[in-house]
Amino acid sequence: MMNWVCLTFPQLSTEQLYELLKLRVDVFVVEQTCPYAELDNKDRAEGTYHLLGYQHGRLVAYSRLLSSGTSYNNVSFGRVAIELSSRGCGLGQELISTALSYCQQLWPNQDIDIGAQEYLRAFYEGYGFKAISEVYLEDDIPHLDMRISKLC
């Protein structure tokens, strides 16, 4: 059973901040062998929320929810991460569904834009996202921008 918590930067405990940064670095820097500026000042921006998914008291899923104007003109989410040993049992789907639900609660009826890794295109299309850009390289990984229009 997953326990979801959605917090602003000031609401995060030091332990929660450490855990989410470790998960993101483990996935995006170490696992994907992609050195990049993980700390981009968006974590503490006004209108940013941190969605943390705990299983048996351990952080296993995470996404950052961003108000319009932070990464895109529209609301967005990113830094979608599932701990390596917790993959393959549907947590990705639960994380995206939960992120979309929180976005709808926080910013009702707004378009949501994401920068998705190209290999996940069909996964996000399953939630109603549509490609709005050509494929481009971000940190040497093929990405494309996608949008889901005004959730109801």
MARDREN-171683 format. One record per residue: residue number from 1; residue in three letters; x, y negated, z of N, C-alpha, C, O in turn. Coordinates in steps of 0.02 Angstrom, whole numbers. Each point is the difference from the previous one (the first is absolute). Layout:
<k NUM r ALA nxx X nyy Y nzz Z caxx X cayy Y cazz Z cxx X cyy Y czz Z oxx X oyy Y ozz Z>
...
***
This chain:
<k 1 r MET nxx 42 nyy 59 nzz 0 caxx -42 cayy -59 cazz 0 cxx 44 cyy -62 czz 0 oxx 46 oyy -7 ozz 40>
<k 2 r MET nxx -61 nyy -39 nzz -86 caxx 38 cayy -62 cazz -5 cxx -30 cyy -54 czz 44 oxx -61 oyy -5 ozz 7>
<k 3 r ASN nxx 105 nyy -33 nzz 22 caxx -20 cayy -59 cazz 39 cxx 28 cyy -61 czz -37 oxx 60 oyy -8 ozz -5>
<k 4 r TRP nxx -105 nyy -35 nzz -20 caxx 21 cayy -58 cazz -39 cxx -3 cyy -62 czz 43 oxx -46 oyy -11 ozz 38>
<k 5 r VAL nxx 98 nyy -30 nzz -45 caxx 4 cayy -64 cazz 35 cxx 20 cyy -53 czz -52 oxx 45 oyy 12 ozz -41>
<k 6 r CYS nxx -79 nyy -69 nzz 42 caxx 15 cayy -55 cazz -46 cxx 16 cyy -62 czz 41 oxx -44 oyy -26 ozz 35>
<k 7 r LEU nxx 106 nyy 2 nzz -40 caxx 23 cayy -54 cazz 43 cxx 36 cyy -54 czz -39 oxx 30 oyy 13 ozz -53>
<k 8 r THR nxx -33 nyy -74 nzz 78 caxx 41 cayy -54 cazz -27 cxx 71 cyy 7 czz 28 oxx 11 oyy 40 ozz 47>
<k 9 r PHE nxx 36 nyy -76 nzz -74 caxx 69 cayy 3 cazz 24 cxx 6 cyy -14 czz 75 oxx 33 oyy 37 ozz 36>
<k 10 r PRO nxx -64 nyy -92 nzz -10 caxx 6 cayy -14 cazz 71 cxx -31 cyy 54 czz 45 oxx 19 oyy 7 ozz 58>
<k 11 r GLN nxx -66 nyy 32 nzz -85 caxx -32 cayy 53 cazz 40 cxx 41 cyy 63 czz 4 oxx -12 oyy 42 ozz 43>
<k 12 r LEU nxx 61 nyy -34 nzz -87 caxx 42 cayy 60 cazz 0 cxx 45 cyy 2 czz 62 oxx 29 oyy -51 ozz 19>
<k 13 r SER nxx -25 nyy 109 nzz 11 caxx 49 cayy 8 cazz 54 cxx 69 cyy 9 czz -32 oxx 5 oyy 13 ozz -60>
<k 14 r THR nxx 47 nyy -20 nzz 99 caxx 68 cayy 11 cazz -26 cxx 7 cyy 71 czz -26 oxx 33 oyy 11 ozz -51>
<k 15 r GLU nxx -62 nyy 36 nzz 86 caxx 3 cayy 71 cazz -20 cxx -36 cyy 10 czz -67 oxx 26 oyy 34 ozz -44>
<k 16 r GLN nxx -85 nyy -63 nzz 36 caxx -37 cayy 6 cazz -63 cxx 38 cyy -31 czz -58 oxx 3 oyy 28 ozz -54>
<k 17 r LEU nxx 27 nyy -86 nzz 66 caxx 39 cayy -34 cazz -52 cxx 60 cyy 44 czz -20 oxx 12 oyy 9 ozz -60>
<k 18 r TYR nxx 23 nyy 18 nzz 108 caxx 57 cayy 44 cazz -15 cxx -24 cyy 61 czz -41 oxx 31 oyy 16 ozz -50>
<k 19 r GLU nxx -85 nyy 16 nzz 72 caxx -25 cayy 59 cazz -34 cxx -19 cyy -15 czz -73 oxx 17 oyy 39 ozz -44>
<k 20 r LEU nxx -52 nyy -94 nzz 33 caxx -22 cayy -14 cazz -69 cxx 59 cyy -19 czz -44 oxx 2 oyy 20 ozz -58>
<k 21 r LEU nxx 46 nyy -57 nzz 85 caxx 59 cayy -17 cazz -40 cxx 42 cyy 62 czz -15 oxx 26 oyy 8 ozz -55>
<k 22 r LYS nxx -20 nyy 37 nzz 104 caxx 37 cayy 62 cazz -11 cxx -34 cyy 42 czz -54 oxx 34 oyy 27 ozz -45>
<k 23 r LEU nxx -100 nyy -20 nzz 49 caxx -36 cayy 39 cazz -51 cxx 11 cyy -31 czz -69 oxx 14 oyy 36 ozz -48>
<k 24 r ARG nxx -21 nyy -101 nzz 42 caxx 9 cayy -33 cazz -65 cxx 71 cyy 9 czz -26 oxx 10 oyy 14 ozz -59>
<k 25 r VAL nxx 39 nyy -23 nzz 101 caxx 70 cayy 9 cazz -22 cxx 13 cyy 73 czz -18 oxx 33 oyy 13 ozz -51>
<k 26 r ASP nxx -58 nyy 34 nzz 90 caxx 9 cayy 71 cazz -15 cxx -28 cyy 17 czz -69 oxx 32 oyy 36 ozz -38>
<k 27 r VAL nxx -91 nyy -63 nzz 22 caxx -33 cayy 17 cazz -63 cxx 29 cyy -40 czz -58 oxx 21 oyy 28 ozz -51>
<k 28 r PHE nxx -20 nyy -94 nzz 57 caxx 16 cayy -43 cazz -58 cxx 74 cyy -11 czz -11 oxx 20 oyy -10 ozz -58>
<k 29 r VAL nxx 20 nyy 11 nzz 109 caxx 72 cayy -13 cazz -8 cxx 39 cyy 66 czz -3 oxx 38 oyy 11 ozz -47>
<k 30 r VAL nxx -48 nyy 32 nzz 97 caxx 39 cayy 62 cazz 4 cxx -26 cyy 52 czz -50 oxx 37 oyy 23 ozz -43>
<k 31 r GLU nxx -101 nyy -4 nzz 50 caxx -27 cayy 54 cazz -42 cxx 2 cyy -18 czz -74 oxx 18 oyy 42 ozz -42>
<k 32 r GLN nxx -36 nyy -104 nzz 25 caxx -1 cayy -20 cazz -70 cxx 67 cyy -29 czz -23 oxx 6 oyy -25 ozz -55>
<k 33 r THR nxx 44 nyy 30 nzz 98 caxx 67 cayy -26 cazz -13 cxx -3 cyy -68 czz -36 oxx 27 oyy -8 ozz -55>
<k 34 r CYS nxx -60 nyy -38 nzz 87 caxx -14 cayy -64 cazz -31 cxx 15 cyy -57 czz 49 oxx -44 oyy -21 ozz 38>
<k 35 r PRO nxx 106 nyy -3 nzz -38 caxx 16 cayy -57 cazz 44 cxx -36 cyy -63 czz -24 oxx 10 oyy -21 ozz -58>
<k 36 r TYR nxx -49 nyy -9 nzz 101 caxx -35 cayy -62 cazz -17 cxx -16 cyy -38 czz 64 oxx 9 oyy 27 ozz 55>
<k 37 r ALA nxx -31 nyy -88 nzz -62 caxx -15 cayy -42 cazz 58 cxx -66 cyy 21 czz 32 oxx -53 oyy -27 ozz -17>
<k 38 r GLU nxx 56 nyy 76 nzz 62 caxx -61 cayy 26 cazz 33 cxx -33 cyy -54 czz 42 oxx -62 oyy -4 ozz 2>
<k 39 r LEU nxx 100 nyy -37 nzz 32 caxx -28 cayy -53 cazz 42 cxx -7 cyy -63 czz -43 oxx 49 oyy -35 ozz -14>
<k 40 r ASP nxx -110 nyy 21 nzz -7 caxx -13 cayy -53 cazz -48 cxx -41 cyy -58 czz 28 oxx -25 oyy -42 ozz -38>
<k 41 r ASN nxx 19 nyy 38 nzz 103 caxx -39 cayy -52 cazz 35 cxx -75 cyy 5 czz -8 oxx -37 oyy -39 ozz 30>
<k 42 r LYS nxx 12 nyy 86 nzz -70 caxx -72 cayy 9 cazz -7 cxx -30 cyy 36 czz 60 oxx -60 oyy -7 ozz 13>
<k 43 r ASP nxx 100 nyy 46 nzz 23 caxx -26 cayy 37 cazz 58 cxx -30 cyy -47 czz 52 oxx -49 oyy 17 ozz 33>
<k 44 r ARG nxx 79 nyy -75 nzz -25 caxx -24 cayy -46 cazz 51 cxx -38 cyy -60 czz -27 oxx -16 oyy -47 ozz 36>
<k 45 r ALA nxx 0 nyy 49 nzz -100 caxx -39 cayy -54 cazz -31 cxx -71 cyy -1 czz 27 oxx -28 oyy 53 ozz 17>
<k 46 r GLU nxx -1 nyy -111 nzz -14 caxx -70 cayy -6 cazz 22 cxx -43 cyy 38 czz -51 oxx 9 oyy -8 ozz -60>
<k 47 r GLY nxx -56 nyy 47 nzz 85 caxx -44 cayy 38 cazz -45 cxx 27 cyy 69 czz -18 oxx -30 oyy 34 ozz -41>
<k 48 r THR nxx 86 nyy -15 nzz 71 caxx 28 cayy 67 cazz -12 cxx -20 cyy 46 czz 57 oxx 2 oyy -19 ozz 59>
<k 49 r TYR nxx -23 nyy 80 nzz -77 caxx -19 cayy 50 cazz 49 cxx 40 cyy 63 czz -12 oxx 18 oyy 16 ozz -57>
<k 50 r HIS nxx -4 nyy 20 nzz 110 caxx 38 cayy 63 cazz -4 cxx -46 cyy 57 czz 19 oxx -26 oyy 3 ozz 56>
<k 51 r LEU nxx 15 nyy 41 nzz -104 caxx -43 cayy 58 cazz 10 cxx 43 cyy 60 czz 18 oxx 40 oyy 24 ozz -41>
<k 52 r LEU nxx -47 nyy 0 nzz 102 caxx 41 cayy 54 cazz 26 cxx -44 cyy 62 czz 12 oxx -52 oyy -4 ozz 32>
<k 53 r GLY nxx 75 nyy 60 nzz -59 caxx -36 cayy 63 cazz 9 cxx 39 cyy 47 czz 44 oxx 56 oyy 21 ozz -17>
<k 54 r TYR nxx -85 nyy -3 nzz 74 caxx 33 cayy 44 cazz 48 cxx -33 cyy 68 czz 1 oxx -61 oyy 7 ozz -4>
<k 55 r GLN nxx 103 nyy 44 nzz 9 caxx -23 cayy 68 cazz 7 cxx 39 cyy 30 czz 59 oxx 61 oyy 3 ozz -1>
<k 56 r HIS nxx -98 nyy 19 nzz 52 caxx 32 cayy 27 cazz 61 cxx 49 cyy -50 czz 30 oxx 53 oyy 18 ozz 24>
<k 57 r GLY nxx -72 nyy -82 nzz -26 caxx 40 cayy -53 cazz 30 cxx 61 cyy -22 czz -40 oxx 40 oyy -40 ozz 24>
<k 58 r ARG nxx -33 nyy 66 nzz -85 caxx 59 cayy -15 cazz -41 cxx -22 cyy -37 czz -63 oxx -48 oyy 20 ozz -33>
<k 59 r LEU nxx 84 nyy -74 nzz 15 caxx -16 cayy -38 cazz -61 cxx 18 cyy 43 czz -61 oxx 58 oyy 17 ozz -10>
<k 60 r VAL nxx -109 nyy -2 nzz -31 caxx 12 cayy 41 cazz -60 cxx -24 cyy -34 czz -64 oxx 16 oyy 24 ozz -54>
<k 61 r ALA nxx -53 nyy -79 nzz 60 caxx -26 cayy -34 cazz -59 cxx -1 cyy -75 czz 13 oxx -11 oyy -23 ozz 56>
<k 62 r TYR nxx 22 nyy -16 nzz -109 caxx 5 cayy -73 cazz 8 cxx -17 cyy -34 czz -65 oxx 14 oyy 25 ozz -55>
<k 63 r SER nxx -44 nyy -84 nzz 61 caxx -7 cayy -46 cazz -56 cxx -4 cyy -71 czz 27 oxx -25 oyy -12 ozz 55>
<k 64 r ARG nxx 49 nyy -34 nzz -96 caxx -3 cayy -71 cazz 18 cxx -55 cyy -32 czz -41 oxx -1 oyy 6 ozz -62>
<k 65 r LEU nxx -46 nyy -41 nzz 95 caxx -56 cayy -33 cazz -32 cxx 14 cyy -75 czz -2 oxx 17 oyy -30 ozz 51>
<k 66 r LEU nxx -25 nyy 0 nzz -110 caxx 21 cayy -69 cazz -10 cxx -57 cyy -43 czz -26 oxx -34 oyy 19 ozz -48>
<k 67 r SER nxx 24 nyy -77 nzz 78 caxx -52 cayy -46 cazz -22 cxx 20 cyy -29 czz -69 oxx 58 oyy 4 ozz -20>
<k 68 r SER nxx -106 nyy -32 nzz -14 caxx 13 cayy -29 cazz -66 cxx 53 cyy -54 czz 6 oxx 3 oyy -38 ozz 48>
<k 69 r GLY nxx 40 nyy 36 nzz -100 caxx 53 cayy -50 cazz -2 cxx 65 cyy 22 czz 33 oxx 49 oyy -36 ozz -3>
<k 70 r THR nxx -48 nyy 94 nzz 35 caxx 61 cayy 23 cazz 33 cxx 46 cyy 36 czz -49 oxx 58 oyy -18 ozz -7>
<k 71 r SER nxx -84 nyy 69 nzz -27 caxx 38 cayy 35 cazz -52 cxx -29 cyy -13 czz -69 oxx 36 oyy -6 ozz -50>
<k 72 r TYR nxx -102 nyy 3 nzz 47 caxx -38 cayy -12 cazz -62 cxx -50 cyy -56 czz 13 oxx -11 oyy -20 ozz 58>
<k 73 r ASN nxx -19 nyy -5 nzz -111 caxx -54 cayy -49 cazz 9 cxx -58 cyy 30 czz 38 oxx -36 oyy -36 ozz 36>
<k 74 r ASN nxx 26 nyy 101 nzz -43 caxx -54 cayy 36 cazz 34 cxx 26 cyy 35 czz 62 oxx 60 oyy 2 ozz 12>
<k 75 r VAL nxx -106 nyy 24 nzz 28 caxx 17 cayy 44 cazz 56 cxx 41 cyy 58 czz -27 oxx -8 oyy 20 ozz -58>
<k 76 r SER nxx 52 nyy 7 nzz 99 caxx 39 cayy 57 cazz -23 cxx 19 cyy 44 czz 59 oxx -7 oyy -19 ozz 58>
<k 77 r PHE nxx 32 nyy 78 nzz -74 caxx 32 cayy 42 cazz 51 cxx 60 cyy 32 czz -32 oxx 4 oyy 8 ozz -61>
<k 78 r GLY nxx 43 nyy 11 nzz 103 caxx 62 cayy 31 cazz -26 cxx 37 cyy 34 czz 56 oxx -27 oyy 11 ozz 54>
<k 79 r ARG nxx 90 nyy 7 nzz -68 caxx 41 cayy 37 cazz 47 cxx -38 cyy 62 czz 25 oxx 3 oyy 19 ozz 58>
<k 80 r VAL nxx -39 nyy 13 nzz -104 caxx -39 cayy 60 cazz 14 cxx 49 cyy 57 czz 12 oxx 37 oyy 20 ozz -45>
<k 81 r ALA nxx -38 nyy 8 nzz 105 caxx 49 cayy 51 cazz 17 cxx -31 cyy 55 czz 43 oxx -39 oyy -13 ozz 46>
<k 82 r ILE nxx 57 nyy 75 nzz -63 caxx -18 cayy 58 cazz 40 cxx 66 cyy 34 czz 19 oxx 43 oyy 11 ozz -43>
<k 83 r GLU nxx -35 nyy 5 nzz 106 caxx 60 cayy 34 cazz 23 cxx 8 cyy 66 czz -39 oxx -48 oyy 36 ozz -11>
<k 84 r LEU nxx 109 nyy -22 nzz -8 caxx 15 cayy 58 cazz -43 cxx -31 cyy 65 czz 24 oxx -31 oyy 35 ozz -39>
<k 85 r SER nxx 38 nyy -19 nzz 103 caxx -26 cayy 64 cazz 25 cxx -76 cyy 2 czz 5 oxx -29 oyy 52 ozz 14>
<k 86 r SER nxx -4 nyy -109 nzz -25 caxx -73 cayy -3 cazz 5 cxx -35 cyy -4 czz -68 oxx -61 oyy -8 ozz -3>
<k 87 r ARG nxx 99 nyy 14 nzz -50 caxx -29 cayy -4 cazz -67 cxx -31 cyy 67 czz -21 oxx 18 oyy 53 ozz 26>
<k 88 r GLY nxx -63 nyy -58 nzz -74 caxx -30 cayy 60 cazz -30 cxx -63 cyy 24 czz 35 oxx -25 oyy 54 ozz -16>
<k 89 r CYS nxx -1 nyy -93 nzz 63 caxx -61 cayy 22 cazz 34 cxx -54 cyy -54 czz -1 oxx -43 oyy -2 ozz 44>
<k 90 r GLY nxx 45 nyy -42 nzz -95 caxx -53 cayy -48 cazz -8 cxx 8 cyy -67 czz 36 oxx -46 oyy -41 ozz -3>
<k 91 r LEU nxx 102 nyy 30 nzz 36 caxx 8 cayy -63 cazz 36 cxx 4 cyy -60 czz -47 oxx -20 oyy -55 ozz 18>
<k 92 r GLY nxx 47 nyy 65 nzz -78 caxx 4 cayy -55 cazz -48 cxx -70 cyy -26 czz -17 oxx -12 oyy -60 ozz -2>
<k 93 r GLN nxx -34 nyy 107 nzz -11 caxx -68 cayy -19 cazz -16 cxx -33 cyy -35 czz 59 oxx -35 oyy -50 ozz -8>
<k 94 r GLU nxx 46 nyy 77 nzz 68 caxx -29 cayy -31 cazz 60 cxx 29 cyy -70 czz 11 oxx -37 oyy -46 ozz 20>
<k 95 r LEU nxx 102 nyy 38 nzz -32 caxx 32 cayy -65 cazz 9 cxx -29 cyy -51 czz -48 oxx -16 oyy -56 ozz 20>
<k 96 r ILE nxx 9 nyy 74 nzz -84 caxx -27 cayy -48 cazz -49 cxx -73 cyy -16 czz 15 oxx -19 oyy -58 ozz -3>
<k 97 r SER nxx -20 nyy 107 nzz 19 caxx -71 cayy -12 cazz 18 cxx -5 cyy -47 czz 60 oxx -42 oyy -45 ozz 2>
<k 98 r THR nxx 85 nyy 57 nzz 48 caxx -1 cayy -42 cazz 60 cxx 24 cyy -70 czz -16 oxx -28 oyy -49 ozz 25>
<k 99 r ALA nxx 80 nyy 43 nzz -66 caxx 26 cayy -66 cazz -19 cxx -54 cyy -39 czz -38 oxx -10 oyy -60 ozz 13>
<k 100 r LEU nxx -25 nyy 92 nzz -59 caxx -53 cayy -33 cazz -37 cxx -57 cyy -21 czz 47 oxx -28 oyy -54 ozz -8>
<k 101 r SER nxx 12 nyy 95 nzz 56 caxx -53 cayy -16 cazz 48 cxx 19 cyy -61 czz 42 oxx -41 oyy -45 ozz 10>
<k 102 r TYR nxx 103 nyy 43 nzz 14 caxx 22 cayy -58 cazz 39 cxx 3 cyy -63 czz -43 oxx -19 oyy -54 ozz 23>
<k 103 r CYS nxx 42 nyy 60 nzz -85 caxx 0 cayy -58 cazz -45 cxx -70 cyy -27 czz -9 oxx -11 oyy -61 ozz -1>
<k 104 r GLN nxx -37 nyy 106 nzz -7 caxx -70 cayy -21 cazz -8 cxx -25 cyy -35 czz 62 oxx -37 oyy -50 ozz -4>
<k 105 r GLN nxx 55 nyy 75 nzz 63 caxx -21 cayy -31 cazz 63 cxx 32 cyy -69 czz 9 oxx -33 oyy -48 ozz 21>
<k 106 r LEU nxx 98 nyy 44 nzz -35 caxx 38 cayy -62 cazz 11 cxx -16 cyy -53 czz -52 oxx -5 oyy -59 ozz 16>
<k 107 r TRP nxx -2 nyy 81 nzz -79 caxx -10 cayy -46 cazz -56 cxx -55 cyy 27 czz -44 oxx 13 oyy 27 ozz -54>
<k 108 r PRO nxx -76 nyy -35 nzz 75 caxx -56 cayy 31 cazz -36 cxx -5 cyy -23 czz -74 oxx 11 oyy -58 ozz -17>
<k 109 r ASN nxx -26 nyy 108 nzz -25 caxx -15 cayy -12 cazz -71 cxx 56 cyy -35 czz -38 oxx -14 oyy -40 ozz -45>
<k 110 r GLN nxx 75 nyy 54 nzz 63 caxx 58 cayy -30 cazz -35 cxx 32 cyy 53 czz -45 oxx 0 oyy 59 ozz 16>
<k 111 r ASP nxx 27 nyy -82 nzz -73 caxx 41 cayy 44 cazz -41 cxx 63 cyy 19 czz 39 oxx 24 oyy -39 ozz 41>
<k 112 r ILE nxx 1 nyy 99 nzz -54 caxx 62 cayy 23 cazz 33 cxx 50 cyy 19 czz -54 oxx -15 oyy 41 ozz -44>
<k 113 r ASP nxx 74 nyy -70 nzz 48 caxx 54 cayy 15 cazz -47 cxx 55 cyy 39 czz 36 oxx 14 oyy -12 ozz 58>
<k 114 r ILE nxx 16 nyy 58 nzz -94 caxx 56 cayy 38 cazz 27 cxx 54 cyy 7 czz -53 oxx -14 oyy -4 ozz -60>
<k 115 r GLY nxx 74 nyy 14 nzz 81 caxx 55 cayy 19 cazz -43 cxx 13 cyy 74 czz 12 oxx 31 oyy 18 ozz 50>
<k 116 r ALA nxx -54 nyy 24 nzz -94 caxx 3 cayy 73 cazz 10 cxx 58 cyy 31 czz -38 oxx 17 oyy -22 ozz -55>
<k 117 r GLN nxx 13 nyy 73 nzz 84 caxx 49 cayy 38 cazz -38 cxx -37 cyy 36 czz -55 oxx -54 oyy 27 ozz 10>
<k 118 r GLU nxx 83 nyy -28 nzz -70 caxx -34 cayy 25 cazz -59 cxx -25 cyy 72 czz 9 oxx -54 oyy 17 ozz -24>
<k 119 r TYR nxx 92 nyy 25 nzz 57 caxx -20 cayy 70 cazz 7 cxx -64 cyy 8 czz 42 oxx -31 oyy 53 ozz -1>
<k 120 r LEU nxx 12 nyy -106 nzz 37 caxx -61 cayy 2 cazz 41 cxx -60 cyy -32 czz -34 oxx -52 oyy -10 ozz 32>
<k 121 r ARG nxx 58 nyy -7 nzz -95 caxx -53 cayy -34 cazz -37 cxx -67 cyy 37 czz 6 oxx -51 oyy -31 ozz 18>
<k 122 r ALA nxx 50 nyy 95 nzz -35 caxx -63 cayy 38 cazz 2 cxx -28 cyy 4 czz 71 oxx -60 oyy -1 ozz 10>
<k 123 r PHE nxx 104 nyy 7 nzz 40 caxx -21 cayy 1 cazz 70 cxx -40 cyy -63 czz 16 oxx -55 oyy 5 ozz 28>
<k 124 r TYR nxx 82 nyy -63 nzz -45 caxx -35 cayy -63 cazz 14 cxx -61 cyy -10 czz -45 oxx -50 oyy -31 ozz 22>
<k 125 r GLU nxx 53 nyy 56 nzz -83 caxx -60 cayy -4 cazz -43 cxx -58 cyy 37 czz 31 oxx -58 oyy -19 ozz -10>
<k 126 r GLY nxx 72 nyy 71 nzz 48 caxx -52 cayy 38 cazz 34 cxx -38 cyy -42 czz 52 oxx -55 oyy 20 ozz 21>
<k 127 r TYR nxx 83 nyy -75 nzz -1 caxx -33 cayy -46 cazz 47 cxx -32 cyy -59 czz -36 oxx -28 oyy -44 ozz 32>
<k 128 r GLY nxx 34 nyy 42 nzz -98 caxx -30 cayy -54 cazz -39 cxx 49 cyy -53 czz -22 oxx -20 oyy -49 ozz -32>
<k 129 r PHE nxx 84 nyy 56 nzz 47 caxx 50 cayy -48 cazz -23 cxx 10 cyy 8 czz -75 oxx -3 oyy 55 ozz -28>
<k 130 r LYS nxx 15 nyy -111 nzz -5 caxx 15 cayy -1 cazz -72 cxx 65 cyy -38 czz -11 oxx 14 oyy -49 ozz 33>
<k 131 r ALA nxx 25 nyy 73 nzz -81 caxx 64 cayy -32 cazz -16 cxx -13 cyy -70 czz -27 oxx -44 oyy -10 ozz -41>
<k 132 r ILE nxx 83 nyy -39 nzz 65 caxx -6 cayy -69 cazz -25 cxx 67 cyy -26 czz -25 oxx 8 oyy -60 ozz -14>
<k 133 r SER nxx 41 nyy 105 nzz 8 caxx 65 cayy -19 cazz -28 cxx 29 cyy 59 czz -37 oxx -24 oyy 57 ozz 5>
<k 134 r GLU nxx 75 nyy -71 nzz -42 caxx 40 cayy 53 cazz -30 cxx 46 cyy 27 czz 55 oxx 6 oyy -30 ozz 53>
<k 135 r VAL nxx 25 nyy 87 nzz -66 caxx 48 cayy 29 cazz 47 cxx 62 cyy -45 czz 1 oxx 24 oyy -22 ozz -52>
<k 136 r TYR nxx 1 nyy 11 nzz 112 caxx 62 cayy -40 cazz 9 cxx 43 cyy 34 czz 52 oxx -24 oyy 41 ozz 40>
<k 137 r LEU nxx 87 nyy -58 nzz -39 caxx 46 cayy 29 cazz 49 cxx 4 cyy -46 czz 60 oxx 13 oyy -60 ozz -6>
<k 138 r GLU nxx -23 nyy 88 nzz 65 caxx 11 cayy -35 cazz 63 cxx 48 cyy 43 czz 40 oxx -17 oyy 56 ozz 18>
<k 139 r ASP nxx 76 nyy -82 nzz -5 caxx 52 cayy 37 cazz 35 cxx 14 cyy 66 czz -36 oxx 10 oyy 52 ozz 31>
<k 140 r ASP nxx -9 nyy -55 nzz -98 caxx 14 cayy 58 cazz -43 cxx -53 cyy 55 czz 3 oxx 14 oyy 57 ozz -20>
<k 141 r ILE nxx -73 nyy -73 nzz 46 caxx -55 cayy 48 cazz 2 cxx -57 cyy -27 czz -42 oxx -21 oyy -57 ozz 10>
<k 142 r PRO nxx -6 nyy 96 nzz -58 caxx -56 cayy -23 cazz -42 cxx -62 cyy -15 czz 42 oxx -24 oyy 43 ozz 38>
<k 143 r HIS nxx -2 nyy -103 nzz -46 caxx -61 cayy -24 cazz 35 cxx -49 cyy -29 czz -50 oxx 18 oyy -13 ozz -57>
<k 144 r LEU nxx -79 nyy 4 nzz 79 caxx -48 cayy -40 cazz -38 cxx -47 cyy -32 czz 50 oxx -13 oyy 27 ozz 54>
<k 145 r ASP nxx -13 nyy -86 nzz -72 caxx -49 cayy -33 cazz 42 cxx -68 cyy 27 czz -15 oxx -18 oyy 13 ozz -57>
<k 146 r MET nxx -22 nyy -3 nzz 111 caxx -67 cayy 27 cazz -7 cxx -47 cyy -41 czz 42 oxx 20 oyy -33 ozz 48>
<k 147 r ARG nxx -84 nyy 35 nzz -67 caxx -51 cayy -39 cazz 36 cxx -64 cyy 40 czz 7 oxx -20 oyy 37 ozz -45>
<k 148 r ILE nxx -10 nyy -44 nzz 104 caxx -69 cayy 24 cazz 10 cxx -41 cyy -63 czz 11 oxx 18 oyy -43 ozz 41>
<k 149 r SER nxx -72 nyy 38 nzz -78 caxx -39 cayy -62 cazz 1 cxx -55 cyy 2 czz 53 oxx -37 oyy 49 ozz 6>
<k 150 r LYS nxx 33 nyy -103 nzz 30 caxx -52 cayy -14 cazz 50 cxx -36 cyy 62 czz 27 oxx -53 oyy 19 ozz -24>
<k 151 r LEU nxx 82 nyy 10 nzz 75 caxx -30 cayy 58 cazz 32 cxx -69 cyy -18 czz 27 oxx -10 oyy -56 ozz 25>
<k 152 r CYS nxx -36 nyy 102 nzz -29 caxx -67 cayy -13 cazz 27 cxx -11 cyy 37 czz 64 oxx -54 oyy -5 ozz 30>
***
